[in-house]
Amino acid sequence: MRVAFVSVAVCAAATALSTLAELSMVVMILGAMWVLALSSFNPTVQLSSPRWVVGRALALYHMATAGGMVLGSWNWGVAAERLGTADALLIAAGVSCIWAALGLRFPLPELRGLNLDPPEPVEGA
């Protein structure tokens, strides 16, 4: 996850500072790391959700991911319009680095030891 944030930050900063289209295209391959991170989130959600609500958890995950991409695209588009594309990309790179640092400070808990069994039925209910 942190690797994805850092690779996106490097990609955004290099694209913002590059004057060569060819270099920008090569550097944008690093942006593909984010696609790898997104594809690894799907099984993570499945494995960390109780079996009886895994469908609902996946639906919420996909809704949050798609909504986050929509809102993020809109926000960065507004930033690029007001500040310029290069400045918006440099700010996005900085924000990505901040999120990577926060991931180091506040890591996700381990999946081992989670009780993913459905709740026991209540008698007489």
LOKOL-234313 format. One line per field, with one value per residue (C-alpha): x, y, z; residue in one letter. Coordinates in steps of 0.001 Angstrom, whole numbers, plus 500000, padded with zeros to 6 digits. Each point is the difference from the previous one (the first is absolute). Layout:
% LOKOL-234313
c1 = (X/...);
c2 = (Y/...);
c3 = (Z/...);
res = (A/...);
% end
This chain:
% LOKOL-234313
c1 = (500000/502706/501948/496976/499728/503712/499978/497030/501808/503142/497887/498095/503116/502001/497116/499627/503695/500605/500250/500229/496805/501930/501451/496569/498541/502737/499637/496227/500585/500695/496414/498967/501086/496787/498004/501917/499167/496316/499926/501552/497381/497200/501274/501021/496413/498753/502434/499441/496199/497773/498716/496396/500510/502785/497678/498920/503594/501087/497106/500991/503654/499230/497641/502623/502741/497954/498666/503488/501318/497146/500470/503782/499867/497688/502131/503272/498361/498911/503503/501582/497645/500758/503692/501197/500612/503606/499229/496973/502120/502729/497422/498489/503472/500433/496594/500852/503209/498055/497578/502939/501507/496658/499890/503347/498792/496581/500292/496947/499536/500958/497243/501035/497743/496882/496771/498273/497329/496353/498382/498320/496200/498128/497595/496408/500401);
c2 = (500000/502463/499001/500968/503418/500691/498787/502252/502890/499407/499690/503226/501993/498752/500739/503489/500776/498236/501898/496868/498151/496753/500217/500761/496934/497734/501408/499530/496258/500463/501184/496445/499076/501576/497572/497138/501408/500294/496422/498763/501835/497815/496705/501855/501169/496479/498396/502526/499987/497496/497420/500946/503651/499707/501053/503120/500814/499694/502193/502699/499677/500412/502897/501771/499355/501204/502987/500875/499936/502218/502536/499889/500533/502947/501544/499624/501291/503138/500328/499647/502596/502517/499307/498475/496383/499843/501558/497745/496937/501094/500540/496584/498467/501630/498796/496464/500124/501199/497059/497585/501442/499689/496350/499447/501709/498295/496554/497805/497226/496419/497749/497051/499268/501654/498153/499887/497481/501015/500934/497217/499979/501168/497427/501086/502910);
c3 = (500000/500986/496906/497901/501659/499517/496389/499213/501689/497923/496845/500709/500923/497021/497640/501462/499593/496677/496753/497854/499102/499560/503510/501419/498286/501361/503512/499903/499957/503715/500323/499159/503523/501214/497863/501631/503433/499122/498739/503251/502091/498635/501501/503152/500496/499346/502440/502787/499818/501755/497514/500630/498948/497434/497164/501851/500929/496363/498886/502514/499005/496301/500678/502121/497440/497037/501941/501182/496450/498824/502802/499683/496258/500437/502785/498104/496824/501856/501480/496549/498571/502746/500672/496752/499150/501197/503391/500510/499191/502423/502748/499226/500310/503393/501181/498861/502039/503042/499652/499693/503198/501783/498910/501705/503164/500107/498367/499488/502567/499165/498656/502174/502932/498595/500729/496626/500958/499802/503309/501940/499659/503056/501392/500277/497635);
res = (M/R/V/A/F/V/S/V/A/V/C/A/A/A/T/A/L/S/T/L/A/E/L/S/M/V/V/M/I/L/G/A/M/W/V/L/A/L/S/S/F/N/P/T/V/Q/L/S/S/P/R/W/V/V/G/R/A/L/A/L/Y/H/M/A/T/A/G/G/M/V/L/G/S/W/N/W/G/V/A/A/E/R/L/G/T/A/D/A/L/L/I/A/A/G/V/S/C/I/W/A/A/L/G/L/R/F/P/L/P/E/L/R/G/L/N/L/D/P/P/E/P/V/E/G/A);
% end
